[in-house]
Amino acid sequence: MKKGKQILAIIGIILLIVLYLSTLVCAITDNTGTMKMFKASIFATFVIPVLIWAYTFLYKLTHKK
């Protein structure tokens, strides 16, 4: 199970890095759809870590030893 947690943590880190980079690109570029992408990227930057924390918290509650 430890290996699975490590893989999920690495995937979460990579996803956050991609989100940060896309937020930066959306902030720098000036296009008609950029503002919508920027808002979505900012939203996901906050929501994804909260969801990862919630899943981890619920897993710990349901799988106590």
CHARMM internal coordinates of N, CA and C (Angstrom, degrees):
IC EDIT
DIST 1 N 1 CA 1.4481
DIST 1 CA 1 C 1.5221
ANGL 1 N 1 CA 1 C 111.01
DIST 1 C 2 N 1.3320
ANGL 1 CA 1 C 2 N 116.27
DIHE 1 N 1 CA 1 C 2 N -30.34
DIST 2 N 2 CA 1.4560
ANGL 1 C 2 N 2 CA 119.60
DIHE 1 CA 1 C 2 N 2 CA -179.11
DIST 2 CA 2 C 1.5274
ANGL 2 N 2 CA 2 C 110.61
DIHE 1 C 2 N 2 CA 2 C -63.12
DIST 2 C 3 N 1.3218
ANGL 2 CA 2 C 3 N 116.81
DIHE 2 N 2 CA 2 C 3 N -37.92
DIST 3 N 3 CA 1.4646
ANGL 2 C 3 N 3 CA 121.35
DIHE 2 CA 2 C 3 N 3 CA 179.58
DIST 3 CA 3 C 1.5278
ANGL 3 N 3 CA 3 C 110.44
DIHE 2 C 3 N 3 CA 3 C -64.12
DIST 3 C 4 N 1.3223
ANGL 3 CA 3 C 4 N 116.82
DIHE 3 N 3 CA 3 C 4 N -39.87
DIST 4 N 4 CA 1.4588
ANGL 3 C 4 N 4 CA 121.32
DIHE 3 CA 3 C 4 N 4 CA 178.80
DIST 4 CA 4 C 1.5202
ANGL 4 N 4 CA 4 C 112.05
DIHE 3 C 4 N 4 CA 4 C -64.45
DIST 4 C 5 N 1.3323
ANGL 4 CA 4 C 5 N 116.24
DIHE 4 N 4 CA 4 C 5 N -40.13
DIST 5 N 5 CA 1.4629
ANGL 4 C 5 N 5 CA 120.35
DIHE 4 CA 4 C 5 N 5 CA 177.84
DIST 5 CA 5 C 1.5287
ANGL 5 N 5 CA 5 C 110.81
DIHE 4 C 5 N 5 CA 5 C -64.46
DIST 5 C 6 N 1.3209
ANGL 5 CA 5 C 6 N 116.39
DIHE 5 N 5 CA 5 C 6 N -40.04
DIST 6 N 6 CA 1.4596
ANGL 5 C 6 N 6 CA 120.02
DIHE 5 CA 5 C 6 N 6 CA 179.27
DIST 6 CA 6 C 1.5203
ANGL 6 N 6 CA 6 C 111.17
DIHE 5 C 6 N 6 CA 6 C -64.71
DIST 6 C 7 N 1.3166
ANGL 6 CA 6 C 7 N 116.82
DIHE 6 N 6 CA 6 C 7 N -41.53
DIST 7 N 7 CA 1.4645
ANGL 6 C 7 N 7 CA 120.39
DIHE 6 CA 6 C 7 N 7 CA 179.44
DIST 7 CA 7 C 1.5223
ANGL 7 N 7 CA 7 C 110.15
DIHE 6 C 7 N 7 CA 7 C -64.55
DIST 7 C 8 N 1.3346
ANGL 7 CA 7 C 8 N 117.23
DIHE 7 N 7 CA 7 C 8 N -44.35
DIST 8 N 8 CA 1.4601
ANGL 7 C 8 N 8 CA 120.28
DIHE 7 CA 7 C 8 N 8 CA 178.45
DIST 8 CA 8 C 1.5258
ANGL 8 N 8 CA 8 C 111.70
DIHE 7 C 8 N 8 CA 8 C -64.27
DIST 8 C 9 N 1.3246
ANGL 8 CA 8 C 9 N 117.12
DIHE 8 N 8 CA 8 C 9 N -36.92
DIST 9 N 9 CA 1.4596
ANGL 8 C 9 N 9 CA 120.29
DIHE 8 CA 8 C 9 N 9 CA 177.77
DIST 9 CA 9 C 1.5252
ANGL 9 N 9 CA 9 C 110.93
DIHE 8 C 9 N 9 CA 9 C -65.37
DIST 9 C 10 N 1.3154
ANGL 9 CA 9 C 10 N 117.08
DIHE 9 N 9 CA 9 C 10 N -41.73
DIST 10 N 10 CA 1.4668
ANGL 9 C 10 N 10 CA 120.76
DIHE 9 CA 9 C 10 N 10 CA 178.54
DIST 10 CA 10 C 1.5227
ANGL 10 N 10 CA 10 C 110.61
DIHE 9 C 10 N 10 CA 10 C -65.12
DIST 10 C 11 N 1.3285
ANGL 10 CA 10 C 11 N 117.05
DIHE 10 N 10 CA 10 C 11 N -41.08
DIST 11 N 11 CA 1.4662
ANGL 10 C 11 N 11 CA 120.28
DIHE 10 CA 10 C 11 N 11 CA 177.32
DIST 11 CA 11 C 1.5269
ANGL 11 N 11 CA 11 C 110.40
DIHE 10 C 11 N 11 CA 11 C -62.60
DIST 11 C 12 N 1.3277
ANGL 11 CA 11 C 12 N 117.27
DIHE 11 N 11 CA 11 C 12 N -41.32
DIST 12 N 12 CA 1.4619
ANGL 11 C 12 N 12 CA 121.26
DIHE 11 CA 11 C 12 N 12 CA 177.66
DIST 12 CA 12 C 1.5171
ANGL 12 N 12 CA 12 C 112.17
DIHE 11 C 12 N 12 CA 12 C -62.75
DIST 12 C 13 N 1.3183
ANGL 12 CA 12 C 13 N 117.05
DIHE 12 N 12 CA 12 C 13 N -41.09
DIST 13 N 13 CA 1.4645
ANGL 12 C 13 N 13 CA 121.34
DIHE 12 CA 12 C 13 N 13 CA 178.88
DIST 13 CA 13 C 1.5240
ANGL 13 N 13 CA 13 C 110.48
DIHE 12 C 13 N 13 CA 13 C -65.19
DIST 13 C 14 N 1.3240
ANGL 13 CA 13 C 14 N 116.46
DIHE 13 N 13 CA 13 C 14 N -44.74
DIST 14 N 14 CA 1.4693
ANGL 13 C 14 N 14 CA 120.17
DIHE 13 CA 13 C 14 N 14 CA 179.26
DIST 14 CA 14 C 1.5231
ANGL 14 N 14 CA 14 C 110.54
DIHE 13 C 14 N 14 CA 14 C -62.76
DIST 14 C 15 N 1.3233
ANGL 14 CA 14 C 15 N 116.76
DIHE 14 N 14 CA 14 C 15 N -41.72
DIST 15 N 15 CA 1.4612
ANGL 14 C 15 N 15 CA 120.91
DIHE 14 CA 14 C 15 N 15 CA 178.99
DIST 15 CA 15 C 1.5245
ANGL 15 N 15 CA 15 C 111.26
DIHE 14 C 15 N 15 CA 15 C -62.01
DIST 15 C 16 N 1.3268
ANGL 15 CA 15 C 16 N 117.12
DIHE 15 N 15 CA 15 C 16 N -42.08
DIST 16 N 16 CA 1.4641
ANGL 15 C 16 N 16 CA 120.31
DIHE 15 CA 15 C 16 N 16 CA 178.37
DIST 16 CA 16 C 1.5255
ANGL 16 N 16 CA 16 C 111.91
DIHE 15 C 16 N 16 CA 16 C -66.25
DIST 16 C 17 N 1.3146
ANGL 16 CA 16 C 17 N 117.34
DIHE 16 N 16 CA 16 C 17 N -39.30
DIST 17 N 17 CA 1.4647
ANGL 16 C 17 N 17 CA 120.15
DIHE 16 CA 16 C 17 N 17 CA 177.75
DIST 17 CA 17 C 1.5204
ANGL 17 N 17 CA 17 C 110.40
DIHE 16 C 17 N 17 CA 17 C -62.76
DIST 17 C 18 N 1.3278
ANGL 17 CA 17 C 18 N 116.54
DIHE 17 N 17 CA 17 C 18 N -43.27
DIST 18 N 18 CA 1.4703
ANGL 17 C 18 N 18 CA 120.29
DIHE 17 CA 17 C 18 N 18 CA 177.86
DIST 18 CA 18 C 1.5259
ANGL 18 N 18 CA 18 C 110.34
DIHE 17 C 18 N 18 CA 18 C -62.77
DIST 18 C 19 N 1.3286
ANGL 18 CA 18 C 19 N 117.31
DIHE 18 N 18 CA 18 C 19 N -40.19
DIST 19 N 19 CA 1.4634
ANGL 18 C 19 N 19 CA 120.14
DIHE 18 CA 18 C 19 N 19 CA 178.25
DIST 19 CA 19 C 1.5235
ANGL 19 N 19 CA 19 C 111.71
DIHE 18 C 19 N 19 CA 19 C -64.77
DIST 19 C 20 N 1.3256
ANGL 19 CA 19 C 20 N 117.21
DIHE 19 N 19 CA 19 C 20 N -41.87
DIST 20 N 20 CA 1.4634
ANGL 19 C 20 N 20 CA 119.96
DIHE 19 CA 19 C 20 N 20 CA 178.27
DIST 20 CA 20 C 1.5250
ANGL 20 N 20 CA 20 C 111.05
DIHE 19 C 20 N 20 CA 20 C -63.23
DIST 20 C 21 N 1.3221
ANGL 20 CA 20 C 21 N 116.27
DIHE 20 N 20 CA 20 C 21 N -41.85
DIST 21 N 21 CA 1.4662
ANGL 20 C 21 N 21 CA 119.59
DIHE 20 CA 20 C 21 N 21 CA 178.77
DIST 21 CA 21 C 1.5259
ANGL 21 N 21 CA 21 C 111.48
DIHE 20 C 21 N 21 CA 21 C -66.23
DIST 21 C 22 N 1.3278
ANGL 21 CA 21 C 22 N 117.08
DIHE 21 N 21 CA 21 C 22 N -40.80
DIST 22 N 22 CA 1.4672
ANGL 21 C 22 N 22 CA 118.85
DIHE 21 CA 21 C 22 N 22 CA 178.70
DIST 22 CA 22 C 1.5225
ANGL 22 N 22 CA 22 C 110.91
DIHE 21 C 22 N 22 CA 22 C -67.35
DIST 22 C 23 N 1.3224
ANGL 22 CA 22 C 23 N 117.98
DIHE 22 N 22 CA 22 C 23 N -34.94
DIST 23 N 23 CA 1.4609
ANGL 22 C 23 N 23 CA 120.71
DIHE 22 CA 22 C 23 N 23 CA 175.64
DIST 23 CA 23 C 1.5199
ANGL 23 N 23 CA 23 C 110.27
DIHE 22 C 23 N 23 CA 23 C -63.25
DIST 23 C 24 N 1.3122
ANGL 23 CA 23 C 24 N 116.82
DIHE 23 N 23 CA 23 C 24 N -42.47
DIST 24 N 24 CA 1.4590
ANGL 23 C 24 N 24 CA 120.95
DIHE 23 CA 23 C 24 N 24 CA 178.61
DIST 24 CA 24 C 1.5214
ANGL 24 N 24 CA 24 C 111.36
DIHE 23 C 24 N 24 CA 24 C -63.51
DIST 24 C 25 N 1.3166
ANGL 24 CA 24 C 25 N 116.86
DIHE 24 N 24 CA 24 C 25 N -45.09
DIST 25 N 25 CA 1.4653
ANGL 24 C 25 N 25 CA 120.86
DIHE 24 CA 24 C 25 N 25 CA 179.83
DIST 25 CA 25 C 1.5265
ANGL 25 N 25 CA 25 C 110.45
DIHE 24 C 25 N 25 CA 25 C -63.60
DIST 25 C 26 N 1.3271
ANGL 25 CA 25 C 26 N 116.93
DIHE 25 N 25 CA 25 C 26 N -42.86
DIST 26 N 26 CA 1.4681
ANGL 25 C 26 N 26 CA 120.28
DIHE 25 CA 25 C 26 N 26 CA 178.99
DIST 26 CA 26 C 1.5236
ANGL 26 N 26 CA 26 C 111.53
DIHE 25 C 26 N 26 CA 26 C -65.34
DIST 26 C 27 N 1.3224
ANGL 26 CA 26 C 27 N 117.16
DIHE 26 N 26 CA 26 C 27 N -33.47
DIST 27 N 27 CA 1.4610
ANGL 26 C 27 N 27 CA 120.06
DIHE 26 CA 26 C 27 N 27 CA 179.25
DIST 27 CA 27 C 1.5233
ANGL 27 N 27 CA 27 C 111.49
DIHE 26 C 27 N 27 CA 27 C -71.87
DIST 27 C 28 N 1.3156
ANGL 27 CA 27 C 28 N 117.04
DIHE 27 N 27 CA 27 C 28 N -32.11
DIST 28 N 28 CA 1.4644
ANGL 27 C 28 N 28 CA 120.67
DIHE 27 CA 27 C 28 N 28 CA -176.88
DIST 28 CA 28 C 1.5196
ANGL 28 N 28 CA 28 C 111.90
DIHE 27 C 28 N 28 CA 28 C -82.26
DIST 28 C 29 N 1.3272
ANGL 28 CA 28 C 29 N 117.23
DIHE 28 N 28 CA 28 C 29 N -41.60
DIST 29 N 29 CA 1.4619
ANGL 28 C 29 N 29 CA 120.12
DIHE 28 CA 28 C 29 N 29 CA -175.54
DIST 29 CA 29 C 1.5223
ANGL 29 N 29 CA 29 C 111.24
DIHE 28 C 29 N 29 CA 29 C -78.70
DIST 29 C 30 N 1.3187
ANGL 29 CA 29 C 30 N 114.65
DIHE 29 N 29 CA 29 C 30 N 155.96
DIST 30 N 30 CA 1.4624
ANGL 29 C 30 N 30 CA 120.72
DIHE 29 CA 29 C 30 N 30 CA 178.90
DIST 30 CA 30 C 1.5189
ANGL 30 N 30 CA 30 C 107.99
DIHE 29 C 30 N 30 CA 30 C -124.10
DIST 30 C 31 N 1.3193
ANGL 30 CA 30 C 31 N 115.02
DIHE 30 N 30 CA 30 C 31 N 103.97
DIST 31 N 31 CA 1.4471
ANGL 30 C 31 N 31 CA 121.57
DIHE 30 CA 30 C 31 N 31 CA -177.98
DIST 31 CA 31 C 1.5280
ANGL 31 N 31 CA 31 C 107.87
DIHE 30 C 31 N 31 CA 31 C -141.17
DIST 31 C 32 N 1.3230
ANGL 31 CA 31 C 32 N 117.58
DIHE 31 N 31 CA 31 C 32 N 167.61
DIST 32 N 32 CA 1.4603
ANGL 31 C 32 N 32 CA 119.52
DIHE 31 CA 31 C 32 N 32 CA -177.70
DIST 32 CA 32 C 1.5264
ANGL 32 N 32 CA 32 C 112.23
DIHE 31 C 32 N 32 CA 32 C -68.27
DIST 32 C 33 N 1.3052
ANGL 32 CA 32 C 33 N 118.32
DIHE 32 N 32 CA 32 C 33 N -37.23
DIST 33 N 33 CA 1.4620
ANGL 32 C 33 N 33 CA 121.39
DIHE 32 CA 32 C 33 N 33 CA -178.51
DIST 33 CA 33 C 1.5092
ANGL 33 N 33 CA 33 C 114.09
DIHE 32 C 33 N 33 CA 33 C -94.50
DIST 33 C 34 N 1.3088
ANGL 33 CA 33 C 34 N 117.26
DIHE 33 N 33 CA 33 C 34 N 2.55
DIST 34 N 34 CA 1.4597
ANGL 33 C 34 N 34 CA 120.74
DIHE 33 CA 33 C 34 N 34 CA -174.77
DIST 34 CA 34 C 1.5234
ANGL 34 N 34 CA 34 C 112.05
DIHE 33 C 34 N 34 CA 34 C -66.27
DIST 34 C 35 N 1.3221
ANGL 34 CA 34 C 35 N 117.66
DIHE 34 N 34 CA 34 C 35 N -37.72
DIST 35 N 35 CA 1.4621
ANGL 34 C 35 N 35 CA 120.14
DIHE 34 CA 34 C 35 N 35 CA -177.68
DIST 35 CA 35 C 1.5303
ANGL 35 N 35 CA 35 C 111.09
DIHE 34 C 35 N 35 CA 35 C -64.38
DIST 35 C 36 N 1.3202
ANGL 35 CA 35 C 36 N 117.30
DIHE 35 N 35 CA 35 C 36 N -38.93
DIST 36 N 36 CA 1.4698
ANGL 35 C 36 N 36 CA 120.09
DIHE 35 CA 35 C 36 N 36 CA 177.49
DIST 36 CA 36 C 1.5261
ANGL 36 N 36 CA 36 C 110.58
DIHE 35 C 36 N 36 CA 36 C -66.35
DIST 36 C 37 N 1.3296
ANGL 36 CA 36 C 37 N 116.38
DIHE 36 N 36 CA 36 C 37 N -42.67
DIST 37 N 37 CA 1.4650
ANGL 36 C 37 N 37 CA 119.77
DIHE 36 CA 36 C 37 N 37 CA 178.49
DIST 37 CA 37 C 1.5220
ANGL 37 N 37 CA 37 C 110.68
DIHE 36 C 37 N 37 CA 37 C -65.48
DIST 37 C 38 N 1.3321
ANGL 37 CA 37 C 38 N 117.00
DIHE 37 N 37 CA 37 C 38 N -37.78
DIST 38 N 38 CA 1.4586
ANGL 37 C 38 N 38 CA 121.49
DIHE 37 CA 37 C 38 N 38 CA 178.89
DIST 38 CA 38 C 1.5304
ANGL 38 N 38 CA 38 C 110.28
DIHE 37 C 38 N 38 CA 38 C -63.18
DIST 38 C 39 N 1.3279
ANGL 38 CA 38 C 39 N 116.87
DIHE 38 N 38 CA 38 C 39 N -45.96
DIST 39 N 39 CA 1.4628
ANGL 38 C 39 N 39 CA 120.59
DIHE 38 CA 38 C 39 N 39 CA 178.90
DIST 39 CA 39 C 1.5257
ANGL 39 N 39 CA 39 C 111.10
DIHE 38 C 39 N 39 CA 39 C -62.51
DIST 39 C 40 N 1.3275
ANGL 39 CA 39 C 40 N 116.80
DIHE 39 N 39 CA 39 C 40 N -42.70
DIST 40 N 40 CA 1.4644
ANGL 39 C 40 N 40 CA 120.52
DIHE 39 CA 39 C 40 N 40 CA 178.95
DIST 40 CA 40 C 1.5213
ANGL 40 N 40 CA 40 C 111.07
DIHE 39 C 40 N 40 CA 40 C -64.34
DIST 40 C 41 N 1.3136
ANGL 40 CA 40 C 41 N 116.67
DIHE 40 N 40 CA 40 C 41 N -38.68
DIST 41 N 41 CA 1.4588
ANGL 40 C 41 N 41 CA 121.11
DIHE 40 CA 40 C 41 N 41 CA -179.73
DIST 41 CA 41 C 1.5301
ANGL 41 N 41 CA 41 C 111.11
DIHE 40 C 41 N 41 CA 41 C -67.81
DIST 41 C 42 N 1.3231
ANGL 41 CA 41 C 42 N 116.85
DIHE 41 N 41 CA 41 C 42 N -42.94
DIST 42 N 42 CA 1.4673
ANGL 41 C 42 N 42 CA 120.53
DIHE 41 CA 41 C 42 N 42 CA 177.28
DIST 42 CA 42 C 1.5288
ANGL 42 N 42 CA 42 C 109.92
DIHE 41 C 42 N 42 CA 42 C -63.02
DIST 42 C 43 N 1.3274
ANGL 42 CA 42 C 43 N 117.04
DIHE 42 N 42 CA 42 C 43 N -43.89
DIST 43 N 43 CA 1.4620
ANGL 42 C 43 N 43 CA 121.54
DIHE 42 CA 42 C 43 N 43 CA 178.75
DIST 43 CA 43 C 1.5280
ANGL 43 N 43 CA 43 C 110.76
DIHE 42 C 43 N 43 CA 43 C -59.19
DIST 43 C 44 N 1.3210
ANGL 43 CA 43 C 44 N 116.58
DIHE 43 N 43 CA 43 C 44 N -48.18
DIST 44 N 44 CA 1.4635
ANGL 43 C 44 N 44 CA 120.86
DIHE 43 CA 43 C 44 N 44 CA -178.88
DIST 44 CA 44 C 1.5259
ANGL 44 N 44 CA 44 C 111.59
DIHE 43 C 44 N 44 CA 44 C -66.05
DIST 44 C 45 N 1.3303
ANGL 44 CA 44 C 45 N 117.15
DIHE 44 N 44 CA 44 C 45 N -32.65
DIST 45 N 45 CA 1.4582
ANGL 44 C 45 N 45 CA 120.99
DIHE 44 CA 44 C 45 N 45 CA 178.73
DIST 45 CA 45 C 1.5253
ANGL 45 N 45 CA 45 C 110.95
DIHE 44 C 45 N 45 CA 45 C -62.38
DIST 45 C 46 N 1.3196
ANGL 45 CA 45 C 46 N 117.24
DIHE 45 N 45 CA 45 C 46 N -33.28
DIST 46 N 46 CA 1.4600
ANGL 45 C 46 N 46 CA 120.22
DIHE 45 CA 45 C 46 N 46 CA 177.76
DIST 46 CA 46 C 1.5278
ANGL 46 N 46 CA 46 C 112.50
DIHE 45 C 46 N 46 CA 46 C -86.94
DIST 46 C 47 N 1.3127
ANGL 46 CA 46 C 47 N 117.43
DIHE 46 N 46 CA 46 C 47 N -37.50
DIST 47 N 47 CA 1.4622
ANGL 46 C 47 N 47 CA 120.86
DIHE 46 CA 46 C 47 N 47 CA -172.76
DIST 47 CA 47 C 1.5288
ANGL 47 N 47 CA 47 C 112.39
DIHE 46 C 47 N 47 CA 47 C -75.91
DIST 47 C 48 N 1.3020
ANGL 47 CA 47 C 48 N 118.51
DIHE 47 N 47 CA 47 C 48 N -41.68
DIST 48 N 48 CA 1.4700
ANGL 47 C 48 N 48 CA 120.92
DIHE 47 CA 47 C 48 N 48 CA -175.70
DIST 48 CA 48 C 1.5335
ANGL 48 N 48 CA 48 C 112.47
DIHE 47 C 48 N 48 CA 48 C -61.93
DIST 48 C 49 N 1.3354
ANGL 48 CA 48 C 49 N 120.59
DIHE 48 N 48 CA 48 C 49 N -46.02
DIST 49 N 49 CA 1.4720
ANGL 48 C 49 N 49 CA 118.28
DIHE 48 CA 48 C 49 N 49 CA 176.50
DIST 49 CA 49 C 1.5328
ANGL 49 N 49 CA 49 C 112.88
DIHE 48 C 49 N 49 CA 49 C -62.55
DIST 49 C 50 N 1.3352
ANGL 49 CA 49 C 50 N 117.08
DIHE 49 N 49 CA 49 C 50 N -35.62
DIST 50 N 50 CA 1.4652
ANGL 49 C 50 N 50 CA 119.89
DIHE 49 CA 49 C 50 N 50 CA 177.97
DIST 50 CA 50 C 1.5278
ANGL 50 N 50 CA 50 C 110.27
DIHE 49 C 50 N 50 CA 50 C -65.55
DIST 50 C 51 N 1.3258
ANGL 50 CA 50 C 51 N 117.10
DIHE 50 N 50 CA 50 C 51 N -41.79
DIST 51 N 51 CA 1.4630
ANGL 50 C 51 N 51 CA 120.11
DIHE 50 CA 50 C 51 N 51 CA 177.88
DIST 51 CA 51 C 1.5271
ANGL 51 N 51 CA 51 C 111.74
DIHE 50 C 51 N 51 CA 51 C -65.04
DIST 51 C 52 N 1.3196
ANGL 51 CA 51 C 52 N 116.98
DIHE 51 N 51 CA 51 C 52 N -40.35
DIST 52 N 52 CA 1.4681
ANGL 51 C 52 N 52 CA 120.25
DIHE 51 CA 51 C 52 N 52 CA 177.53
DIST 52 CA 52 C 1.5231
ANGL 52 N 52 CA 52 C 110.05
DIHE 51 C 52 N 52 CA 52 C -61.97
DIST 52 C 53 N 1.3351
ANGL 52 CA 52 C 53 N 116.47
DIHE 52 N 52 CA 52 C 53 N -43.14
DIST 53 N 53 CA 1.4626
ANGL 52 C 53 N 53 CA 120.23
DIHE 52 CA 52 C 53 N 53 CA 177.91
DIST 53 CA 53 C 1.5250
ANGL 53 N 53 CA 53 C 110.61
DIHE 52 C 53 N 53 CA 53 C -63.28
DIST 53 C 54 N 1.3347
ANGL 53 CA 53 C 54 N 117.35
DIHE 53 N 53 CA 53 C 54 N -43.86
DIST 54 N 54 CA 1.4647
ANGL 53 C 54 N 54 CA 121.13
DIHE 53 CA 53 C 54 N 54 CA -178.29
DIST 54 CA 54 C 1.5285
ANGL 54 N 54 CA 54 C 111.02
DIHE 53 C 54 N 54 CA 54 C -63.48
DIST 54 C 55 N 1.3309
ANGL 54 CA 54 C 55 N 117.17
DIHE 54 N 54 CA 54 C 55 N -43.52
DIST 55 N 55 CA 1.4618
ANGL 54 C 55 N 55 CA 120.09
DIHE 54 CA 54 C 55 N 55 CA 178.28
DIST 55 CA 55 C 1.5234
ANGL 55 N 55 CA 55 C 110.81
DIHE 54 C 55 N 55 CA 55 C -62.53
DIST 55 C 56 N 1.3148
ANGL 55 CA 55 C 56 N 117.08
DIHE 55 N 55 CA 55 C 56 N -42.15
DIST 56 N 56 CA 1.4622
ANGL 55 C 56 N 56 CA 120.83
DIHE 55 CA 55 C 56 N 56 CA 178.89
DIST 56 CA 56 C 1.5255
ANGL 56 N 56 CA 56 C 110.63
DIHE 55 C 56 N 56 CA 56 C -64.24
DIST 56 C 57 N 1.3245
ANGL 56 CA 56 C 57 N 116.46
DIHE 56 N 56 CA 56 C 57 N -43.65
DIST 57 N 57 CA 1.4603
ANGL 56 C 57 N 57 CA 121.83
DIHE 56 CA 56 C 57 N 57 CA 179.77
DIST 57 CA 57 C 1.5281
ANGL 57 N 57 CA 57 C 110.94
DIHE 56 C 57 N 57 CA 57 C -62.12
DIST 57 C 58 N 1.3269
ANGL 57 CA 57 C 58 N 116.77
DIHE 57 N 57 CA 57 C 58 N -46.47
DIST 58 N 58 CA 1.4625
ANGL 57 C 58 N 58 CA 120.29
DIHE 57 CA 57 C 58 N 58 CA 179.39
DIST 58 CA 58 C 1.5265
ANGL 58 N 58 CA 58 C 111.66
DIHE 57 C 58 N 58 CA 58 C -65.92
DIST 58 C 59 N 1.3146
ANGL 58 CA 58 C 59 N 116.93
DIHE 58 N 58 CA 58 C 59 N -36.18
DIST 59 N 59 CA 1.4629
ANGL 58 C 59 N 59 CA 120.19
DIHE 58 CA 58 C 59 N 59 CA 177.43
DIST 59 CA 59 C 1.5265
ANGL 59 N 59 CA 59 C 110.53
DIHE 58 C 59 N 59 CA 59 C -63.08
DIST 59 C 60 N 1.3365
ANGL 59 CA 59 C 60 N 116.09
DIHE 59 N 59 CA 59 C 60 N -42.71
DIST 60 N 60 CA 1.4627
ANGL 59 C 60 N 60 CA 119.47
DIHE 59 CA 59 C 60 N 60 CA 179.42
DIST 60 CA 60 C 1.5227
ANGL 60 N 60 CA 60 C 111.24
DIHE 59 C 60 N 60 CA 60 C -65.42
DIST 60 C 61 N 1.3359
ANGL 60 CA 60 C 61 N 117.21
DIHE 60 N 60 CA 60 C 61 N -35.70
DIST 61 N 61 CA 1.4605
ANGL 60 C 61 N 61 CA 120.04
DIHE 60 CA 60 C 61 N 61 CA 179.01
DIST 61 CA 61 C 1.5231
ANGL 61 N 61 CA 61 C 112.40
DIHE 60 C 61 N 61 CA 61 C -69.14
DIST 61 C 62 N 1.3072
ANGL 61 CA 61 C 62 N 116.79
DIHE 61 N 61 CA 61 C 62 N -37.28
DIST 62 N 62 CA 1.4633
ANGL 61 C 62 N 62 CA 120.03
DIHE 61 CA 61 C 62 N 62 CA -175.48
DIST 62 CA 62 C 1.5220
ANGL 62 N 62 CA 62 C 113.49
DIHE 61 C 62 N 62 CA 62 C -86.81
DIST 62 C 63 N 1.3141
ANGL 62 CA 62 C 63 N 118.30
DIHE 62 N 62 CA 62 C 63 N -18.36
DIST 63 N 63 CA 1.4660
ANGL 62 C 63 N 63 CA 120.83
DIHE 62 CA 62 C 63 N 63 CA -176.99
DIST 63 CA 63 C 1.5333
ANGL 63 N 63 CA 63 C 111.68
DIHE 62 C 63 N 63 CA 63 C -118.99
DIST 63 C 64 N 1.3115
ANGL 63 CA 63 C 64 N 115.95
DIHE 63 N 63 CA 63 C 64 N 48.79
DIST 64 N 64 CA 1.4641
ANGL 63 C 64 N 64 CA 119.06
DIHE 63 CA 63 C 64 N 64 CA 176.72
DIST 64 CA 64 C 1.5215
ANGL 64 N 64 CA 64 C 109.55
DIHE 63 C 64 N 64 CA 64 C -74.00
DIST 64 C 65 N 1.3036
ANGL 64 CA 64 C 65 N 115.16
DIHE 64 N 64 CA 64 C 65 N 146.19
DIST 65 N 65 CA 1.4722
ANGL 64 C 65 N 65 CA 120.17
DIHE 64 CA 64 C 65 N 65 CA 179.01
DIST 65 CA 65 C 1.5051
ANGL 65 N 65 CA 65 C 110.24
DIHE 64 C 65 N 65 CA 65 C -96.99
END
COOR INIT
IC SEED 1 N 1 CA 1 C
IC BUILD
